[in-house]
């Protein structure tokens, strides 16, 4: 067995160096094992949603003309009589049917006149029968040469006058009946009572307003446009419109000169069967002007922050907000007039999730 005492000094020094080197290696390894592992590089930020690639699109150019949606049928009712209001059968906001009584006026003096007219008719009819009989006798005598031509002419004239008297009496009765009808003011059409001008006990005069009624089931939008815009509009043409921000379809009723200078009034009809659109609402007619090239994006992809409008743009470096200038909207698409170019990729958020700016 070899002992350490028999090892030469040079060998001892080599062994000591080897031990020191091994210990150093162990210390380095231990230091490396206690250092933090490197994290993987994070990818670019992405917003949830689908993507839309911007491309050239043919856009229907249009001119927006503002106006008011008013009922096609509306009326302010009055009377031709002069008398006391006996009763008012309706209140403001009531729905009424065509022909329903609205206001009743005291017309007792007309009842007396009706008796006079009836007596006049009876008298003229009696005179007519007498003249008819007299004329028959004179005709027979004239045929036998027992009456002169002058007598026959006088009898014929008397018969004609009696017949005219009957017609006049009947016309007076018809006129009285028409005037008597104004004793009961009735709804000329089905609609809503919008104004009640009188109460029971008030005095009604000819032409004075009593009740206002309107039928909101069909509306008329009247908007002014310049001659070059109105020139391409035809009666019966269907155009798009907005009423209080709600898109509707309108049919052009006609284009007529407007009283407001060198303009034309475009009248368009909008069906409103359920009465969901209130008469008097602000409206906009979109008058088509032809087509042009442009860029559109889904309306749900538009980001709004105060007065700013933009979209979420997808780039290799990540999603970011691009502020843009918007044009017109049609359906579910909105025109971008500045800020985007063909080939850009826009993020469309999931359904029901509003688009919001990307915060860096």
C-alpha positions as CSV (number, residue, x, y, z in Angstrom):
1,X,0.0,0.0,0.0
2,X,1.4,3.3,-1.1
3,X,1.3,6.1,1.5
4,X,1.1,9.8,1.0
5,X,4.6,10.1,2.4
6,X,6.1,8.1,-0.4
7,X,4.5,10.5,-3.2
8,X,6.9,13.0,-4.6
9,X,6.3,16.6,-3.9
10,X,5.7,17.4,-7.6
11,X,2.8,15.0,-7.7
12,X,1.3,16.4,-4.6
13,X,1.2,19.9,-6.2
14,X,-0.5,18.5,-9.3
15,X,-3.2,16.8,-7.3
16,X,-3.9,20.0,-5.3
17,X,-4.3,22.0,-8.6
18,X,-6.7,19.4,-9.9
19,X,-8.8,19.6,-6.7
20,X,-9.0,23.4,-6.9
21,X,-10.1,23.2,-10.6
22,X,-12.8,20.7,-9.8
23,X,-14.1,22.8,-6.9
24,X,-14.2,25.9,-9.2
25,X,-16.3,24.0,-11.7
26,X,-18.7,22.8,-9.1
27,X,-19.2,26.4,-7.9
28,X,-19.9,27.7,-11.4
29,X,-22.4,24.9,-12.0
30,X,-24.1,25.7,-8.7
31,X,-24.3,29.4,-9.6
32,X,-25.8,28.6,-13.0
33,X,-28.4,26.3,-11.5
34,X,-29.7,29.0,-9.1
35,X,-30.2,31.8,-11.8
36,X,-33.7,32.6,-13.1
37,X,-34.8,30.9,-16.4
38,X,-35.3,33.1,-19.5
39,X,-38.9,33.9,-20.4
40,X,-40.2,33.4,-24.0
41,X,-40.6,36.6,-26.1
42,X,-44.3,37.9,-25.9
43,X,-46.1,38.2,-29.3
44,X,-47.8,41.4,-30.6
45,X,-51.0,42.5,-28.8
46,X,-54.2,41.2,-30.5
47,X,-57.9,42.2,-30.1
48,X,-60.6,39.5,-30.1
49,X,-62.7,39.4,-33.2
50,X,-62.7,38.7,-36.9
51,X,-60.8,40.6,-39.6
52,X,-62.0,42.5,-42.6
53,X,-59.7,43.3,-45.5
54,X,-60.2,46.8,-47.0
55,X,-60.9,46.8,-50.7
56,X,-62.2,49.1,-53.4
57,X,-66.0,49.2,-53.4
58,X,-68.7,50.8,-55.6
59,X,-70.6,53.3,-53.4
60,X,-74.1,54.7,-54.2
61,X,-73.5,58.5,-53.9
62,X,-76.4,60.4,-52.4
63,X,-77.6,63.8,-51.3
64,X,-79.2,64.1,-47.8
65,X,-82.1,66.5,-47.7
66,X,-83.6,67.2,-44.3
67,X,-87.3,67.8,-43.5
68,X,-90.2,66.9,-41.2
69,X,-92.4,63.7,-41.3
70,X,-96.0,65.0,-41.2
71,X,-99.3,63.1,-41.5
72,X,-100.7,62.9,-45.0
73,X,-104.2,63.2,-43.5
74,X,-104.8,65.8,-40.9
75,X,-107.7,68.2,-40.4
76,X,-109.0,71.0,-38.2
77,X,-112.8,70.7,-38.0
78,X,-115.2,73.6,-37.7
79,X,-118.9,74.2,-38.3
80,X,-121.1,76.3,-40.5
81,X,-123.5,76.9,-37.7
82,X,-123.7,79.5,-35.0
83,X,-124.7,78.1,-31.7
84,X,-123.8,76.7,-28.3
85,X,-121.6,73.7,-27.9
86,X,-123.8,71.1,-26.2
87,X,-121.1,68.4,-25.7
88,X,-117.6,67.4,-26.7
89,X,-117.4,63.6,-27.0
90,X,-113.6,63.2,-27.1
91,X,-110.3,64.3,-25.4
92,X,-106.9,64.9,-26.8
93,X,-105.1,61.7,-27.5
94,X,-108.2,59.7,-28.1
95,X,-108.3,57.3,-31.0
96,X,-111.5,57.6,-33.1
97,X,-113.1,55.8,-36.0
98,X,-114.3,57.4,-39.2
99,X,-117.8,58.9,-38.7
100,X,-117.6,59.0,-34.9
101,X,-119.4,62.0,-33.3
102,X,-116.9,64.4,-31.8
103,X,-118.8,67.7,-31.0
104,X,-122.6,68.4,-30.8
105,X,-124.0,71.9,-31.3
106,X,-127.4,73.3,-30.3
107,X,-129.4,73.5,-33.6
108,X,-133.0,73.8,-32.3
109,X,-133.6,76.7,-34.7
110,X,-132.9,74.4,-37.6
111,X,-135.6,72.1,-36.5
112,X,-138.1,74.9,-36.9
113,X,-136.8,75.7,-40.3
114,X,-137.1,72.0,-41.3
115,X,-140.9,72.3,-40.6
116,X,-141.1,75.4,-42.8
117,X,-139.3,73.7,-45.6
118,X,-141.5,70.6,-45.4
119,X,-144.6,72.8,-45.6
120,X,-143.1,74.6,-48.6
121,X,-142.5,71.3,-50.4
122,X,-146.1,70.2,-49.8
123,X,-147.5,73.5,-51.1
124,X,-145.4,73.5,-54.3
125,X,-146.3,69.8,-54.9
126,X,-150.0,70.7,-54.7
127,X,-149.5,73.6,-57.0
128,X,-147.7,71.3,-59.4
129,X,-150.5,68.8,-59.4
130,X,-153.1,71.5,-60.0
131,X,-151.0,73.0,-62.9
132,X,-150.6,69.5,-64.3
133,X,-154.3,68.9,-64.4
134,X,-155.1,72.3,-65.8
135,X,-152.5,71.8,-68.6
136,X,-154.1,68.4,-69.4
137,X,-157.5,70.0,-69.9
138,X,-156.2,72.9,-72.1
139,X,-154.3,70.4,-74.2
140,X,-157.5,68.5,-74.8
141,X,-159.5,71.6,-75.7
142,X,-156.7,72.8,-77.9
143,X,-156.8,69.5,-79.8
144,X,-160.6,70.1,-80.4
145,X,-159.9,73.7,-81.4
146,X,-161.8,74.8,-78.3
147,X,-158.8,76.6,-76.8
148,X,-156.5,79.0,-78.3
149,X,-152.7,78.7,-78.6
150,X,-152.2,81.5,-76.1
151,X,-154.3,79.5,-73.5
152,X,-152.2,76.4,-74.1
153,X,-149.0,78.3,-73.8
154,X,-150.1,79.9,-70.5
155,X,-151.0,76.5,-69.1
156,X,-147.7,75.0,-70.1
157,X,-145.9,78.0,-68.5
158,X,-147.8,77.5,-65.3
159,X,-146.9,73.8,-65.2
160,X,-143.2,74.6,-65.8
161,X,-143.3,77.2,-63.0
162,X,-145.0,74.7,-60.6
163,X,-142.4,72.1,-61.4
164,X,-139.6,74.6,-60.8
165,X,-141.2,75.5,-57.5
166,X,-141.1,71.8,-56.4
167,X,-137.4,71.5,-57.3
168,X,-136.5,74.8,-55.4
169,X,-138.4,73.5,-52.3
170,X,-136.5,70.2,-52.4
171,X,-133.2,72.0,-52.9
172,X,-133.9,74.1,-49.9
173,X,-134.6,71.0,-47.9
174,X,-131.4,69.4,-49.0
175,X,-129.4,72.6,-48.1
176,X,-131.0,72.7,-44.7
177,X,-130.2,69.0,-44.2
178,X,-126.5,69.7,-45.1
179,X,-126.4,72.6,-42.7
180,X,-128.1,70.5,-40.0
181,X,-125.4,67.9,-40.4
182,X,-122.9,70.5,-39.0
183,X,-124.8,70.3,-35.7
184,X,-122.9,67.0,-35.1
185,X,-119.2,67.2,-36.0
186,X,-117.9,63.8,-37.0
187,X,-114.5,62.3,-37.7
188,X,-113.8,62.5,-41.4
189,X,-111.3,59.6,-41.1
190,X,-109.9,57.3,-38.4
191,X,-107.2,58.9,-36.4
192,X,-106.0,60.6,-33.2
193,X,-107.5,63.7,-31.6
194,X,-104.6,66.2,-31.3
195,X,-106.4,69.3,-30.2
196,X,-109.6,70.2,-28.5
197,X,-110.4,73.9,-29.0
198,X,-113.8,74.1,-27.2
199,X,-115.7,72.8,-24.1
200,X,-119.4,72.4,-23.5
201,X,-121.1,75.8,-23.1
202,X,-118.7,77.5,-25.5
203,X,-120.1,79.5,-28.4
204,X,-119.4,78.0,-31.9
205,X,-119.1,80.3,-34.8
206,X,-118.9,79.5,-38.5
207,X,-115.2,78.6,-39.4
208,X,-114.0,78.6,-35.8
209,X,-111.8,75.6,-35.0
210,X,-113.4,73.0,-32.8
211,X,-111.3,69.8,-33.1
212,X,-108.0,68.8,-34.7
213,X,-107.5,65.2,-35.9
214,X,-104.7,63.4,-37.7
215,X,-104.0,60.0,-39.1
216,X,-100.4,59.0,-38.6
217,X,-100.5,55.7,-40.5
218,X,-99.0,57.4,-43.5
219,X,-96.4,60.2,-43.3
220,X,-95.2,62.7,-45.9
221,X,-91.6,63.9,-45.7
222,X,-91.0,67.2,-47.5
223,X,-87.4,68.2,-48.1
224,X,-85.8,70.9,-50.2
225,X,-83.1,70.3,-52.8
226,X,-81.3,72.2,-55.5
227,X,-82.5,71.8,-59.1
228,X,-79.5,69.6,-60.1
229,X,-80.4,67.1,-57.3
230,X,-84.1,67.2,-57.9
231,X,-83.7,66.8,-61.7
232,X,-83.1,63.0,-61.4
233,X,-86.0,62.3,-59.1
234,X,-89.2,60.7,-60.6
235,X,-92.6,60.2,-59.1
236,X,-93.0,56.6,-57.7
237,X,-89.3,56.2,-57.2
238,X,-88.3,54.4,-54.0
239,X,-85.5,56.0,-52.0
240,X,-84.0,55.5,-48.6
241,X,-84.8,57.8,-45.7
242,X,-84.0,58.3,-42.0
243,X,-86.6,59.3,-39.4
244,X,-85.2,60.1,-36.0
245,X,-82.2,57.9,-37.0
246,X,-84.4,55.0,-38.0
247,X,-83.9,53.7,-41.6
248,X,-87.1,53.5,-43.6
249,X,-88.2,53.2,-47.2
250,X,-90.0,56.2,-48.9
251,X,-91.8,56.5,-52.2
252,X,-91.5,59.8,-54.1
253,X,-94.9,61.5,-54.3
254,X,-93.8,64.4,-56.5
255,X,-91.2,67.1,-57.0
256,X,-92.5,70.7,-57.1
257,X,-91.0,74.2,-56.9
258,X,-90.5,75.4,-53.4
259,X,-91.3,78.8,-52.0
260,X,-87.8,78.9,-50.5
261,X,-85.9,80.5,-53.4
262,X,-84.3,78.5,-56.2
263,X,-85.1,75.1,-54.6
264,X,-87.5,72.2,-55.2
265,X,-89.6,70.4,-52.7
266,X,-89.3,66.6,-52.7
267,X,-92.4,65.0,-51.2
268,X,-92.0,61.3,-50.3
269,X,-94.5,59.0,-48.6
270,X,-93.6,56.7,-45.7
271,X,-95.9,53.9,-44.5
272,X,-96.4,53.9,-40.7
273,X,-99.1,51.3,-40.1
274,X,-98.2,50.6,-36.5
275,X,-97.8,54.3,-35.6
276,X,-94.3,53.7,-34.3
277,X,-93.0,56.8,-35.9
278,X,-94.4,59.9,-34.3
279,X,-95.7,62.7,-36.7
280,X,-93.5,65.8,-36.5
281,X,-90.2,63.7,-36.3
282,X,-87.1,65.0,-38.1
283,X,-86.4,63.1,-41.3
284,X,-83.7,62.9,-44.0
285,X,-84.2,61.8,-47.6
286,X,-81.2,60.2,-49.3
287,X,-81.5,61.3,-52.9
288,X,-79.4,59.0,-55.1
289,X,-76.8,60.8,-57.3
290,X,-75.1,57.9,-59.0
291,X,-72.2,55.6,-58.1
292,X,-68.5,56.2,-57.2
293,X,-65.5,54.2,-55.9
294,X,-64.7,54.3,-52.2
295,X,-63.8,52.3,-49.1
296,X,-66.2,50.8,-46.6
297,X,-65.9,48.9,-43.3
298,X,-68.5,47.1,-41.2
299,X,-70.3,49.7,-39.0
300,X,-69.7,47.5,-35.9
301,X,-65.9,48.0,-36.4
302,X,-66.1,51.7,-35.9
303,X,-64.5,53.0,-32.7
304,X,-65.8,56.2,-31.2
305,X,-64.2,58.4,-28.5
306,X,-65.8,61.8,-28.1
307,X,-65.8,63.4,-31.5
308,X,-63.1,61.0,-32.8
309,X,-63.9,58.0,-35.0
310,X,-61.6,55.2,-35.9
311,X,-61.0,51.5,-36.4
312,X,-58.8,48.8,-34.9
313,X,-56.0,48.2,-37.5
314,X,-54.2,44.8,-37.4
315,X,-50.4,45.2,-38.2
316,X,-47.4,42.8,-37.7
317,X,-46.4,44.9,-34.7
318,X,-49.9,44.3,-33.1
319,X,-53.4,45.8,-33.2
320,X,-53.7,49.6,-32.8
321,X,-56.2,52.3,-33.2
322,X,-56.3,54.2,-36.5
323,X,-58.4,57.4,-36.4
324,X,-60.3,57.9,-39.6
325,X,-62.9,60.3,-41.2
326,X,-66.2,58.6,-41.9
327,X,-68.6,59.2,-44.8
328,X,-72.2,57.9,-45.2
329,X,-73.6,54.7,-43.8
330,X,-75.7,52.3,-45.8
331,X,-77.1,49.1,-44.2
332,X,-74.4,47.6,-42.0
333,X,-71.5,49.2,-43.8
334,X,-69.9,52.7,-43.3
335,X,-67.8,54.6,-45.7
336,X,-64.3,55.7,-44.7
337,X,-63.4,58.8,-46.6
338,X,-59.9,59.3,-45.1
339,X,-57.4,57.3,-43.0
340,X,-57.5,53.8,-44.7
341,X,-56.2,52.3,-47.9
342,X,-56.8,49.2,-49.9
343,X,-55.2,46.1,-48.2
344,X,-55.5,47.4,-44.6
345,X,-56.9,44.8,-42.2
346,X,-59.6,46.0,-39.8
347,X,-60.6,44.1,-36.7
348,X,-64.4,43.5,-36.3
349,X,-65.4,42.7,-32.6
350,X,-67.6,39.8,-31.8
351,X,-71.4,40.3,-32.1
352,X,-72.8,42.3,-29.2
353,X,-69.3,43.6,-28.2
354,X,-68.8,47.3,-28.9
355,X,-65.5,48.4,-30.6
356,X,-63.2,50.3,-28.2
357,X,-59.9,52.0,-28.8
358,X,-56.7,50.0,-28.1
359,X,-54.8,51.4,-25.1
360,X,-51.0,51.1,-25.6
